[in-house]
Amino acid sequence: AESALAITHLQKELVHIGQLRDEEAATSAESLAVTEAARGASVYECDQLTAVVAQQTAKAADLESTITEMSATVETLQMEVASLEATVTEFKTEFTKAQVTITTAEGDA
């Protein structure tokens, strides 16, 4: 009778151990699924960030190109201004010569 009781007790323990193993397996599977989902989300986020970085890099390259073009335009305009300043100086010189000539002619007259 005692051994039958012990066997029954052991059977109950084995059933309980089986239940615990099933619960552990289910928890492990759920945990793995959550981990895989999180990893998938992280990969997606990483892909999104990579795309954003690529867009920003392209924008930076466009801006750099625009800045280069604008710098060339500024240099051209600076040369044109220098040329105009030289022309103005020439005109001022010619105007001063003309004034001197007029003044001299008036004095001679």
C-alpha positions as a Markdown table, in Angstrom:
| # | Residue | x | y | z |
|---|---|---|---|---|
| 1 | Ala | 0.0 | 0.0 | 0.0 |
| 2 | Glu | 2.9 | 2.3 | 0.8 |
| 3 | Ser | 4.6 | 1.6 | -2.4 |
| 4 | Ala | 1.4 | 2.2 | -4.4 |
| 5 | Leu | 1.0 | 5.5 | -2.6 |
| 6 | Ala | 4.6 | 6.4 | -3.3 |
| 7 | Ile | 4.2 | 5.4 | -7.0 |
| 8 | Thr | 1.0 | 7.5 | -7.2 |
| 9 | His | 2.9 | 10.4 | -5.6 |
| 10 | Leu | 5.8 | 10.0 | -8.1 |
| 11 | Gln | 3.4 | 9.9 | -11.0 |
| 12 | Lys | 1.8 | 13.1 | -9.8 |
| 13 | Glu | 5.3 | 14.7 | -9.5 |
| 14 | Leu | 6.2 | 13.5 | -13.0 |
| 15 | Val | 2.9 | 15.0 | -14.4 |
| 16 | His | 3.7 | 18.2 | -12.5 |
| 17 | Ile | 7.3 | 18.2 | -13.9 |
| 18 | Gly | 5.8 | 17.6 | -17.4 |
| 19 | Gln | 3.5 | 20.6 | -16.9 |
| 20 | Leu | 6.4 | 22.8 | -15.7 |
| 21 | Arg | 8.4 | 21.7 | -18.8 |
| 22 | Asp | 5.5 | 22.6 | -21.1 |
| 23 | Glu | 5.1 | 26.0 | -19.4 |
| 24 | Glu | 8.9 | 26.6 | -19.7 |
| 25 | Ala | 8.8 | 25.6 | -23.4 |
| 26 | Ala | 5.8 | 27.9 | -24.1 |
| 27 | Thr | 7.5 | 30.7 | -22.2 |
| 28 | Ser | 10.8 | 30.1 | -24.1 |
| 29 | Ala | 8.9 | 30.1 | -27.4 |
| 30 | Glu | 7.0 | 33.3 | -26.5 |
| 31 | Ser | 10.3 | 34.9 | -25.4 |
| 32 | Leu | 12.0 | 33.8 | -28.6 |
| 33 | Ala | 9.1 | 35.2 | -30.7 |
| 34 | Val | 9.2 | 38.5 | -28.8 |
| 35 | Thr | 13.0 | 38.6 | -29.3 |
| 36 | Glu | 12.6 | 37.9 | -33.0 |
| 37 | Ala | 10.0 | 40.6 | -33.3 |
| 38 | Ala | 12.2 | 43.1 | -31.6 |
| 39 | Arg | 15.1 | 42.1 | -33.8 |
| 40 | Gly | 12.9 | 42.5 | -36.9 |
| 41 | Ala | 11.8 | 46.0 | -35.6 |
| 42 | Ser | 15.4 | 46.9 | -35.0 |
| 43 | Val | 16.5 | 45.8 | -38.5 |
| 44 | Tyr | 13.6 | 47.8 | -39.9 |
| 45 | Glu | 14.5 | 50.9 | -37.9 |
| 46 | Cys | 18.2 | 50.4 | -39.0 |
| 47 | Asp | 17.1 | 50.3 | -42.6 |
| 48 | Gln | 15.0 | 53.4 | -42.1 |
| 49 | Leu | 17.9 | 55.2 | -40.5 |
| 50 | Thr | 20.2 | 54.1 | -43.3 |
| 51 | Ala | 17.7 | 55.5 | -45.9 |
| 52 | Val | 17.5 | 58.8 | -44.0 |
| 53 | Val | 21.3 | 59.0 | -43.8 |
| 54 | Ala | 21.5 | 58.4 | -47.6 |
| 55 | Gln | 18.9 | 61.2 | -48.2 |
| 56 | Gln | 20.8 | 63.6 | -46.0 |
| 57 | Thr | 24.1 | 62.7 | -47.6 |
| 58 | Ala | 22.6 | 63.4 | -51.1 |
| 59 | Lys | 21.2 | 66.7 | -49.8 |
| 60 | Ala | 24.6 | 67.6 | -48.4 |
| 61 | Ala | 26.2 | 66.8 | -51.8 |
| 62 | Asp | 23.6 | 69.0 | -53.5 |
| 63 | Leu | 24.2 | 71.8 | -51.1 |
| 64 | Glu | 28.0 | 71.5 | -51.6 |
| 65 | Ser | 27.5 | 71.7 | -55.3 |
| 66 | Thr | 25.3 | 74.8 | -55.0 |
| 67 | Ile | 27.8 | 76.4 | -52.7 |
| 68 | Thr | 30.6 | 75.7 | -55.2 |
| 69 | Glu | 28.4 | 77.3 | -58.0 |
| 70 | Met | 27.6 | 80.3 | -55.8 |
| 71 | Ser | 31.3 | 80.8 | -55.0 |
| 72 | Ala | 32.2 | 80.8 | -58.7 |
| 73 | Thr | 29.4 | 83.3 | -59.3 |
| 74 | Val | 30.7 | 85.5 | -56.4 |
| 75 | Glu | 34.2 | 85.4 | -57.9 |
| 76 | Thr | 32.9 | 86.4 | -61.3 |
| 77 | Leu | 30.9 | 89.3 | -59.8 |
| 78 | Gln | 34.0 | 90.4 | -57.9 |
| 79 | Met | 36.0 | 90.5 | -61.1 |
| 80 | Glu | 33.2 | 92.5 | -62.8 |
| 81 | Val | 33.1 | 94.9 | -59.9 |
| 82 | Ala | 36.9 | 95.4 | -60.1 |
| 83 | Ser | 36.6 | 96.0 | -63.8 |
| 84 | Leu | 33.8 | 98.5 | -63.3 |
| 85 | Glu | 35.8 | 100.3 | -60.6 |
| 86 | Ala | 38.8 | 100.5 | -63.0 |
| 87 | Thr | 36.5 | 102.0 | -65.6 |
| 88 | Val | 35.1 | 104.5 | -63.1 |
| 89 | Thr | 38.7 | 105.5 | -62.2 |
| 90 | Glu | 39.5 | 105.9 | -65.9 |
| 91 | Phe | 36.5 | 108.1 | -66.4 |
| 92 | Lys | 37.4 | 110.2 | -63.3 |
| 93 | Thr | 40.9 | 110.6 | -64.7 |
| 94 | Glu | 39.6 | 111.6 | -68.1 |
| 95 | Phe | 37.0 | 114.0 | -66.5 |
| 96 | Thr | 39.8 | 115.6 | -64.4 |
| 97 | Lys | 41.9 | 116.1 | -67.6 |
| 98 | Ala | 39.0 | 117.6 | -69.4 |
| 99 | Gln | 38.4 | 120.0 | -66.5 |
| 100 | Val | 42.0 | 121.0 | -66.5 |
| 101 | Thr | 41.9 | 121.5 | -70.3 |
| 102 | Ile | 38.7 | 123.6 | -70.0 |
| 103 | Thr | 40.2 | 125.6 | -67.1 |
| 104 | Thr | 43.4 | 126.2 | -69.1 |
| 105 | Ala | 41.4 | 127.2 | -72.2 |
| 106 | Glu | 39.3 | 129.6 | -70.2 |
| 107 | Gly | 42.4 | 131.1 | -68.7 |
| 108 | Asp | 44.0 | 131.5 | -72.1 |
| 109 | Ala | 40.8 | 133.1 | -73.5 |
